[in-house]
Amino acid sequence: MRKNIDIEESVLTKLKILSAFEELSVKSLMEKAVSFYVEYKENEKLKSLSEEDREDIGLLLLMQQSDRTDIVSREEVMNELG
């Protein structure tokens, strides 16, 4: 996705210097920085959640990864629970 953003000249200069040190393009460096920030904020939010909320999110993530075409009979579920 292509988006145009305005960046202050001083910040752009710093980005150019950092990109030279990192041997990355300015675009790659910005993508890396944004990814880092998003991950940091996600972790910050997770740390502030209660244990129950974290378990709920973990369950949701597992459910999203499950194979939705795999069907289990009621009997199999009851055998596992009982």
KOLLUMKOL-508713 format. One record per residue: residue in one letter; x, y, z of N, C-alpha, C, O in turn. Coordinates in nm, 3 decimals. Example, Ala and Ser with C-alpha at 12.3 -4.5 7.8 and 13.67 -1.06 7.14 Angstrom:
! KOLLUMKOL-508713
+------+---------+---------+---------+---------+---------+---------+---------+---------+---------+---------+---------+---------+
: dolo :      nx :      ny :      nz :     cax :     cay :     caz :      cx :      cy :      cz :      ox :      oy :      oz :
+------+---------+---------+---------+---------+---------+---------+---------+---------+---------+---------+---------+---------+
:    A :   1.319 :  -0.569 :   0.780 :   1.230 :  -0.450 :   0.780 :   1.320 :  -0.330 :   0.780 :   1.424 :  -0.332 :   0.846 :
:    S :   1.285 :  -0.225 :   0.708 :   1.367 :  -0.106 :   0.714 :   1.290 :   0.003 :   0.787 :   1.341 :   0.114 :   0.804 :
+------+---------+---------+---------+---------+---------+---------+---------+---------+---------+---------+---------+---------+
//
This chain:
! KOLLUMKOL-508713
+------+---------+---------+---------+---------+---------+---------+---------+---------+---------+---------+---------+---------+
: dolo :      nx :      ny :      nz :     cax :     cay :     caz :      cx :      cy :      cz :      ox :      oy :      oz :
+------+---------+---------+---------+---------+---------+---------+---------+---------+---------+---------+---------+---------+
:    M :   0.085 :  -0.116 :   0.000 :   0.000 :   0.000 :   0.000 :   0.090 :   0.124 :   0.000 :   0.188 :   0.129 :   0.075 :
:    R :   0.060 :   0.217 :  -0.080 :   0.141 :   0.338 :  -0.090 :   0.068 :   0.454 :  -0.023 :  -0.047 :   0.484 :  -0.055 :
:    K :   0.138 :   0.518 :   0.070 :   0.082 :   0.634 :   0.141 :   0.188 :   0.743 :   0.145 :   0.305 :   0.715 :   0.167 :
:    N :   0.146 :   0.865 :   0.123 :   0.236 :   0.979 :   0.134 :   0.217 :   1.043 :   0.271 :   0.104 :   1.065 :   0.315 :
:    I :   0.329 :   1.072 :   0.338 :   0.323 :   1.137 :   0.467 :   0.421 :   1.254 :   0.467 :   0.522 :   1.253 :   0.396 :
:    D :   0.390 :   1.354 :   0.547 :   0.479 :   1.468 :   0.563 :   0.570 :   1.442 :   0.683 :   0.524 :   1.405 :   0.791 :
:    I :   0.699 :   1.461 :   0.662 :   0.797 :   1.442 :   0.768 :   0.878 :   1.569 :   0.780 :   0.920 :   1.628 :   0.681 :
:    E :   0.899 :   1.611 :   0.904 :   0.979 :   1.731 :   0.926 :   1.119 :   1.711 :   0.867 :   1.172 :   1.601 :   0.867 :
:    E :   1.176 :   1.818 :   0.817 :   1.306 :   1.812 :   0.752 :   1.415 :   1.758 :   0.844 :   1.501 :   1.681 :   0.801 :
:    S :   1.411 :   1.799 :   0.971 :   1.513 :   1.752 :   1.064 :   1.502 :   1.601 :   1.088 :   1.604 :   1.532 :   1.099 :
:    V :   1.380 :   1.551 :   1.096 :   1.359 :   1.407 :   1.114 :   1.402 :   1.331 :   0.988 :   1.462 :   1.224 :   0.998 :
:    L :   1.372 :   1.386 :   0.873 :   1.412 :   1.322 :   0.748 :   1.564 :   1.313 :   0.737 :   1.617 :   1.212 :   0.691 :
:    T :   1.632 :   1.417 :   0.778 :   1.779 :   1.415 :   0.776 :   1.831 :   1.305 :   0.867 :   1.922 :   1.231 :   0.830 :
:    K :   1.774 :   1.294 :   0.986 :   1.815 :   1.189 :   1.079 :   1.785 :   1.051 :   1.022 :   1.865 :   0.958 :   1.039 :
:    L :   1.672 :   1.037 :   0.956 :   1.638 :   0.909 :   0.892 :   1.741 :   0.873 :   0.786 :   1.782 :   0.757 :   0.776 :
:    K :   1.782 :   0.970 :   0.708 :   1.881 :   0.945 :   0.604 :   2.014 :   0.901 :   0.663 :   2.080 :   0.811 :   0.611 :
:    I :   2.054 :   0.965 :   0.772 :   2.180 :   0.928 :   0.838 :   2.169 :   0.786 :   0.896 :   2.259 :   0.704 :   0.877 :
:    L :   2.060 :   0.758 :   0.965 :   2.041 :   0.625 :   1.021 :   2.035 :   0.518 :   0.913 :   2.090 :   0.409 :   0.929 :
:    S :   1.969 :   0.549 :   0.803 :   1.959 :   0.451 :   0.695 :   2.097 :   0.421 :   0.636 :   2.124 :   0.307 :   0.595 :
:    A :   2.184 :   0.521 :   0.632 :   2.321 :   0.497 :   0.583 :   2.396 :   0.407 :   0.680 :   2.466 :   0.315 :   0.638 :
:    F :   2.382 :   0.433 :   0.811 :   2.449 :   0.349 :   0.911 :   2.397 :   0.205 :   0.909 :   2.474 :   0.110 :   0.923 :
:    E :   2.267 :   0.191 :   0.891 :   2.203 :   0.059 :   0.892 :   2.211 :  -0.012 :   0.757 :   2.175 :  -0.129 :   0.745 :
:    E :   2.258 :   0.059 :   0.657 :   2.264 :   0.008 :   0.519 :   2.127 :  -0.038 :   0.471 :   2.111 :  -0.145 :   0.412 :
:    L :   2.027 :   0.047 :   0.499 :   1.890 :   0.024 :   0.456 :   1.842 :   0.147 :   0.382 :   1.898 :   0.256 :   0.396 :
:    S :   1.738 :   0.129 :   0.303 :   1.676 :   0.247 :   0.242 :   1.595 :   0.319 :   0.349 :   1.561 :   0.260 :   0.452 :
:    V :   1.566 :   0.444 :   0.326 :   1.485 :   0.521 :   0.421 :   1.349 :   0.454 :   0.438 :   1.297 :   0.446 :   0.549 :
:    K :   1.294 :   0.407 :   0.328 :   1.164 :   0.339 :   0.333 :   1.171 :   0.216 :   0.423 :   1.084 :   0.196 :   0.508 :
:    S :   1.273 :   0.134 :   0.405 :   1.288 :   0.013 :   0.487 :   1.307 :   0.047 :   0.633 :   1.252 :  -0.018 :   0.721 :
:    L :   1.386 :   0.151 :   0.659 :   1.409 :   0.193 :   0.796 :   1.279 :   0.240 :   0.861 :   1.252 :   0.208 :   0.977 :
:    M :   1.198 :   0.315 :   0.787 :   1.070 :   0.363 :   0.840 :   0.975 :   0.245 :   0.864 :   0.905 :   0.242 :   0.965 :
:    E :   0.973 :   0.150 :   0.773 :   0.888 :   0.032 :   0.791 :   0.930 :  -0.045 :   0.915 :   0.846 :  -0.090 :   0.993 :
:    K :   1.061 :  -0.061 :   0.933 :   1.114 :  -0.130 :   1.049 :   1.076 :  -0.056 :   1.177 :   1.037 :  -0.118 :   1.276 :
:    A :   1.089 :   0.077 :   1.176 :   1.056 :   0.158 :   1.294 :   0.908 :   0.149 :   1.327 :   0.871 :   0.137 :   1.444 :
:    V :   0.824 :   0.155 :   1.227 :   0.679 :   0.148 :   1.252 :   0.643 :   0.010 :   1.305 :   0.563 :  -0.001 :   1.398 :
:    S :   0.700 :  -0.096 :   1.248 :   0.674 :  -0.231 :   1.296 :   0.717 :  -0.247 :   1.441 :   0.646 :  -0.306 :   1.522 :
:    F :   0.834 :  -0.192 :   1.474 :   0.885 :  -0.197 :   1.611 :   0.789 :  -0.126 :   1.706 :   0.758 :  -0.177 :   1.814 :
:    Y :   0.743 :  -0.009 :   1.666 :   0.652 :   0.070 :   1.750 :   0.520 :  -0.002 :   1.772 :   0.468 :  -0.006 :   1.884 :
:    V :   0.465 :  -0.059 :   1.666 :   0.337 :  -0.131 :   1.677 :   0.353 :  -0.251 :   1.770 :   0.268 :  -0.276 :   1.856 :
:    E :   0.462 :  -0.327 :   1.754 :   0.487 :  -0.442 :   1.840 :   0.505 :  -0.398 :   1.986 :   0.454 :  -0.462 :   2.078 :
:    Y :   0.577 :  -0.288 :   2.007 :   0.597 :  -0.235 :   2.142 :   0.463 :  -0.199 :   2.206 :   0.438 :  -0.232 :   2.322 :
:    K :   0.377 :  -0.132 :   2.132 :   0.247 :  -0.092 :   2.185 :   0.158 :  -0.213 :   2.213 :   0.085 :  -0.215 :   2.312 :
:    E :   0.166 :  -0.315 :   2.127 :   0.089 :  -0.437 :   2.151 :   0.134 :  -0.502 :   2.281 :   0.052 :  -0.543 :   2.363 :
:    N :   0.267 :  -0.512 :   2.300 :   0.320 :  -0.572 :   2.422 :   0.282 :  -0.491 :   2.545 :   0.249 :  -0.547 :   2.650 :
:    E :   0.286 :  -0.360 :   2.532 :   0.248 :  -0.271 :   2.642 :   0.102 :  -0.295 :   2.680 :   0.068 :  -0.302 :   2.798 :
:    K :   0.017 :  -0.308 :   2.580 :  -0.125 :  -0.331 :   2.605 :  -0.147 :  -0.468 :   2.669 :  -0.227 :  -0.481 :   2.762 :
:    L :  -0.076 :  -0.570 :   2.620 :  -0.091 :  -0.704 :   2.677 :  -0.050 :  -0.709 :   2.823 :  -0.112 :  -0.777 :   2.904 :
:    K :   0.056 :  -0.635 :   2.857 :   0.103 :  -0.634 :   2.995 :   0.001 :  -0.570 :   3.089 :  -0.003 :  -0.603 :   3.208 :
:    S :  -0.079 :  -0.480 :   3.037 :  -0.177 :  -0.412 :   3.121 :  -0.307 :  -0.492 :   3.137 :  -0.392 :  -0.455 :   3.218 :
:    L :  -0.322 :  -0.600 :   3.062 :  -0.443 :  -0.681 :   3.071 :  -0.437 :  -0.774 :   3.192 :  -0.330 :  -0.809 :   3.240 :
:    S :  -0.553 :  -0.812 :   3.238 :  -0.560 :  -0.909 :   3.348 :  -0.525 :  -1.048 :   3.292 :  -0.523 :  -1.069 :   3.171 :
:    E :  -0.499 :  -1.141 :   3.382 :  -0.464 :  -1.278 :   3.342 :  -0.578 :  -1.340 :   3.261 :  -0.554 :  -1.410 :   3.163 :
:    E :  -0.702 :  -1.315 :   3.303 :  -0.818 :  -1.369 :   3.232 :  -0.828 :  -1.313 :   3.090 :  -0.858 :  -1.386 :   2.996 :
:    D :  -0.804 :  -1.183 :   3.076 :  -0.808 :  -1.121 :   2.943 :  -0.699 :  -1.178 :   2.853 :  -0.723 :  -1.201 :   2.734 :
:    R :  -0.579 :  -1.201 :   2.910 :  -0.470 :  -1.261 :   2.830 :  -0.505 :  -1.402 :   2.785 :  -0.476 :  -1.442 :   2.672 :
:    E :  -0.569 :  -1.477 :   2.874 :  -0.612 :  -1.613 :   2.837 :  -0.716 :  -1.608 :   2.726 :  -0.712 :  -1.689 :   2.633 :
:    D :  -0.808 :  -1.513 :   2.735 :  -0.911 :  -1.498 :   2.632 :  -0.848 :  -1.465 :   2.497 :  -0.888 :  -1.520 :   2.394 :
:    I :  -0.751 :  -1.375 :   2.496 :  -0.683 :  -1.338 :   2.371 :  -0.606 :  -1.458 :   2.316 :  -0.606 :  -1.482 :   2.196 :
:    G :  -0.539 :  -1.532 :   2.405 :  -0.467 :  -1.652 :   2.362 :  -0.560 :  -1.753 :   2.298 :  -0.528 :  -1.812 :   2.195 :
:    L :  -0.676 :  -1.773 :   2.359 :  -0.775 :  -1.864 :   2.304 :  -0.825 :  -1.816 :   2.168 :  -0.840 :  -1.895 :   2.075 :
:    L :  -0.851 :  -1.687 :   2.159 :  -0.895 :  -1.629 :   2.031 :  -0.791 :  -1.652 :   1.922 :  -0.825 :  -1.691 :   1.810 :
:    L :  -0.663 :  -1.628 :   1.954 :  -0.557 :  -1.649 :   1.856 :  -0.548 :  -1.796 :   1.814 :  -0.529 :  -1.826 :   1.696 :
:    L :  -0.562 :  -1.886 :   1.910 :  -0.561 :  -2.029 :   1.876 :  -0.680 :  -2.066 :   1.788 :  -0.666 :  -2.144 :   1.693 :
:    M :  -0.795 :  -2.011 :   1.819 :  -0.914 :  -2.040 :   1.739 :  -0.898 :  -1.989 :   1.596 :  -0.946 :  -2.053 :   1.502 :
:    Q :  -0.832 :  -1.875 :   1.579 :  -0.810 :  -1.822 :   1.445 :  -0.715 :  -1.909 :   1.364 :  -0.722 :  -1.910 :   1.241 :
:    Q :  -0.627 :  -1.982 :   1.431 :  -0.531 :  -2.067 :   1.362 :  -0.586 :  -2.206 :   1.333 :  -0.525 :  -2.283 :   1.259 :
:    S :  -0.700 :  -2.239 :   1.391 :  -0.754 :  -2.374 :   1.377 :  -0.805 :  -2.400 :   1.235 :  -0.837 :  -2.308 :   1.160 :
:    D :  -0.811 :  -2.527 :   1.202 :  -0.863 :  -2.570 :   1.072 :  -1.015 :  -2.578 :   1.083 :  -1.069 :  -2.664 :   1.152 :
:    R :  -1.082 :  -2.489 :   1.016 :  -1.228 :  -2.481 :   1.029 :  -1.301 :  -2.590 :   0.951 :  -1.423 :  -2.606 :   0.966 :
:    T :  -1.229 :  -2.664 :   0.870 :  -1.293 :  -2.773 :   0.796 :  -1.287 :  -2.904 :   0.875 :  -1.355 :  -3.001 :   0.841 :
:    D :  -1.207 :  -2.906 :   0.982 :  -1.194 :  -3.024 :   1.065 :  -1.314 :  -3.031 :   1.158 :  -1.337 :  -2.940 :   1.237 :
:    I :  -1.391 :  -3.139 :   1.149 :  -1.514 :  -3.152 :   1.226 :  -1.497 :  -3.263 :   1.330 :  -1.444 :  -3.370 :   1.300 :
:    V :  -1.545 :  -3.235 :   1.451 :  -1.540 :  -3.332 :   1.560 :  -1.682 :  -3.361 :   1.601 :  -1.765 :  -3.271 :   1.611 :
:    S :  -1.710 :  -3.489 :   1.626 :  -1.846 :  -3.526 :   1.665 :  -1.871 :  -3.488 :   1.811 :  -1.778 :  -3.467 :   1.889 :
:    R :  -1.998 :  -3.480 :   1.844 :  -2.037 :  -3.448 :   1.982 :  -1.983 :  -3.553 :   2.078 :  -1.941 :  -3.522 :   2.189 :
:    E :  -1.984 :  -3.677 :   2.034 :  -1.937 :  -3.788 :   2.117 :  -1.788 :  -3.772 :   2.150 :  -1.746 :  -3.797 :   2.264 :
:    E :  -1.709 :  -3.732 :   2.052 :  -1.566 :  -3.711 :   2.077 :  -1.543 :  -3.599 :   2.178 :  -1.455 :  -3.609 :   2.264 :
:    V :  -1.620 :  -3.493 :   2.166 :  -1.607 :  -3.381 :   2.260 :  -1.642 :  -3.428 :   2.401 :  -1.570 :  -3.398 :   2.496 :
:    M :  -1.753 :  -3.500 :   2.415 :  -1.796 :  -3.547 :   2.545 :  -1.696 :  -3.645 :   2.606 :  -1.674 :  -3.645 :   2.727 :
:    N :  -1.635 :  -3.729 :   2.521 :  -1.534 :  -3.823 :   2.570 :  -1.413 :  -3.748 :   2.626 :  -1.355 :  -3.789 :   2.727 :
:    E :  -1.374 :  -3.638 :   2.560 :  -1.260 :  -3.559 :   2.606 :  -1.293 :  -3.486 :   2.737 :  -1.208 :  -3.473 :   2.825 :
:    L :  -1.416 :  -3.440 :   2.750 :  -1.457 :  -3.367 :   2.870 :  -1.481 :  -3.462 :   2.988 :  -1.459 :  -3.425 :   3.103 :
:    G :  -1.526 :  -3.582 :   2.958 :  -1.563 :  -3.675 :   3.065 :  -1.454 :  -3.766 :   3.099 :  -1.469 :  -3.851 :   3.187 :
+------+---------+---------+---------+---------+---------+---------+---------+---------+---------+---------+---------+---------+
//
